[in-house]
């Protein structure tokens, strides 16, 4: 994982932690808070999606390549 991916992951983790703390200390009723969170999360997802998409695609490709390499090694008897 390169440094830009690590940085993006750290930012996402910090944002999630901040959101969780914000929900715990919210001064709104349940339905009002749910409505506000839905609208905010849709906005964030539309902005973050293009950044996260390539990272997820790379991770999936890495996992698939690793599984293929492991399978090939097991078939050849080198593992």
Secondary structure in CASP SS format (residue, H / E / C, confidence):
PFRMAT SS
TARGET T0000
AUTHOR 0000-0000-0000
METHOD secondary structure of the structure
MODEL  1
X C 1.00
X C 1.00
X H 1.00
X H 1.00
X H 1.00
X H 1.00
X H 1.00
X H 1.00
X H 1.00
X H 1.00
X H 1.00
X H 1.00
X H 1.00
X H 1.00
X H 1.00
X H 1.00
X H 1.00
X H 1.00
X H 1.00
X H 1.00
X H 1.00
X H 1.00
X H 1.00
X H 1.00
X C 1.00
X C 1.00
X C 1.00
X C 1.00
X C 1.00
X H 1.00
X H 1.00
X H 1.00
X H 1.00
X H 1.00
X H 1.00
X H 1.00
X H 1.00
X H 1.00
X H 1.00
X H 1.00
X H 1.00
X H 1.00
X H 1.00
X H 1.00
X H 1.00
X H 1.00
X H 1.00
X H 1.00
X H 1.00
X H 1.00
X H 1.00
X H 1.00
X H 1.00
X H 1.00
X H 1.00
X H 1.00
X H 1.00
X H 1.00
X H 1.00
X H 1.00
X H 1.00
X H 1.00
X H 1.00
X H 1.00
X H 1.00
X H 1.00
X H 1.00
X H 1.00
X H 1.00
X H 1.00
X H 1.00
X H 1.00
X H 1.00
X H 1.00
X H 1.00
X H 1.00
X C 1.00
X C 1.00
X C 1.00
END
